[in-house]
Amino acid sequence: MSAGSGGLRPGQRVVVWVMAAAVLAVFASSFWYRMQHPSLQVAAKAERAPEVQGPPGGMQRIQELMAAVREDPKNVPALLELSQAFLMMRAFDRALAFLDQGLAVEPRNAELLRARGAALFRKQDFAAAAGVFSELKARDQNDAVARFNLGVLYKFYLDRRAEGEAELRAVLALGHGDEELNQMARRAIEGE
């Protein structure tokens, strides 16, 4: 038989058999090694996106609140609850829109302002968040939560360490009775 007719010469057959045996030996040794070392198995795990937590009551509750605000655009409790729902879903701009709508009705509402500061913080607009908490502090020097938030912002986010520590020490000096807030203030002073 000639090479052109599809047959192999005796020397070529030997090379093909040796190559096939080598490939088979590689697979066999790999299989044997994996059986002896099972910790080397690779398990593919599907990465899941972090779940976004929604509001209690889910979308039905949001629809109810939206209907309440359509009926009465000055419904501050509904606006606040909507803003909190959107904060939980990490929709910071939507949350801020509802907070601003509520503040247009009740500009001195401390709960709305605190929520606005928190939304700005979570949106990573640290300077604006500090402005909100400064406003709360100016209205009430004994507002321990506003002073704590201001202290954390100054010390860890706005490169105003001394002012931040002063605010955190003021939280401890207020005697407000919230031991959990005091513990957080102590940890922040220590730099945690």
C-alpha positions, 0 to 999 in steps of 0.5 A: 500500500502507498502512503497516498492511498490512506495506509500507513507504513510500518514506521508510521504505525509505530509512531501512531501507537506510541503517541496513542499510548502516551495520551492514554498514559497521561489521562490514566495518570491524571485520573489516578492522581485525582483519585488519590488527591480529592482535595484538588477537585475544583467545584464551580460555584455560581456567584449570586448578586447580593440580594437587595432587601425590600421593604416589609410588605414588599411591592404591595406596601410600596404601591399602597404608599404611592397611592397615599402620596398621590392622594395627599402629596403632603402625607409626611409619614407615607413619604418617610416610609417610602424613602426608607423602602427605597433606601433598603433597595439602594435606590438612593435618589428615589429615597432622597426625592421623597425626603425632599418632598417631605421636607418641603412640607415640614422643613424642621422635621428632625426624623426626615433630616436624619433620614436625608443625612443617612441617604446622602451617606449611603450615596457616599455624598459625605460632605452633604451628609455632614451638612445635614447632621451639622444642621441638626446639631445647630438646632439641638446641641443635645442630639446625640445621634446627629453628633455621633454621625457628624463625628464619624463623618468628620473622622473617617470620611472628611479628613477632619479627625480632631473635629470628629473625635470632639463630636464623638467625645461630646456624645459620651458627655451628653448623658443621653442614656443610650449605652449602645450609642456610647459603645459605638462612639468609644469604638470610633474614638479608638479608631475602629 
